Amino acid sequence: MAQLCDFMKADITSLTDNSALLECGRRASDVVNEICQPLARFGITIFTYCRIFNDGKRLYICSDKNWFEHYITQGFQDNLEHLEHYVPADGVKYALWSQFKMDPVFSDVYHKFHYWHGMTIYEKNPEFVDYFDFGTHRDNVQMINFYCNNLEVFTRFTDYFKCRAAALIDSPESSRLIIPRLQISLDEVPRTSTEVNKKKRSRVKNLGLTLVKNEKVVEAEKKHTKEMSLTEKEKECLNFYLDGKNISEISQILSLPECTIEFYLESVKLKINGKTRENVVENCDIY
């Protein structure tokens, strides 16, 4: 947390100059990167947090300082095309990056920084919207399944992040905010009326509804219902786990990376509301 203290003590009274803004972002990136270390074992290689206020001002911090610098120097904060496709449709809490248009921002994310297969979690509040972006290497295509099967893990991380990064997020120092040249409210963000855009938004909304339904299923399972079964891989990991095998041993038996085994076991624990091996043993009989 020493980095966080240094960051908050930094002279950031004037961030209208890009050099000051970039220095502020670099310091924040060190803090964010430290907080995001638990994500690395799951294959997450970049994390960004953005709070967009209703008046268009925003706070943008990222675990990759090189991407942050690129984002600012390229003026992506003023890219209305990106914002237009980034504002969540009504009722959507989650979205996969593949559902968005490959605009200049996403194009550079993919082609220049080799990040992709990402997921965004939205949290709407009366005065702002919080965005939590999780991304991985563009070749890591299996990450999509991880997101869909382990949403609760990432949702829990957003709470963890807000707690650890509270000094960054909630600081009253308004001069830290990015103020786009074209400052418009979220309600004023134009929406294109093309058929392609309508279909895309429909897919995003449908995805959101589907994932919200999965959350309810998870909550039902916490009450020990049988509405959702374990996947075959989760069952395999669970069997070996109950036999006393550790993650490394299960990884060798199933010829899968340890991070994959850890993800499967975390999913099992969430589904049957088991925090320890003893809890799992007690609760697994519902399956």
Protein Blocks (a to p, Z undefined) as FASTA:
>chain_A
ZZmmmmmmpcckbckbmklmmmmmmmmmmmmmmmmmmmmmnopabdcdddddfkopacdd
dfblklmmmmmmnommmmmklmmmmpccehiabdcfklpccdfklmmmmmmnopahiadd
ddddfkbccdddddddfklmmlmmmmmmmmmmmmmmmmmmmmmmmmmmmpcblklpccdf
blcdfklpccdfbfklmmmmmmmmmmmmmmmmmmmmmmmmmnopakbccdfklmmmmmmm
mnopafklmmmmnopafklmmmmmmmmmmmnopabfklmmmmmmmZZ
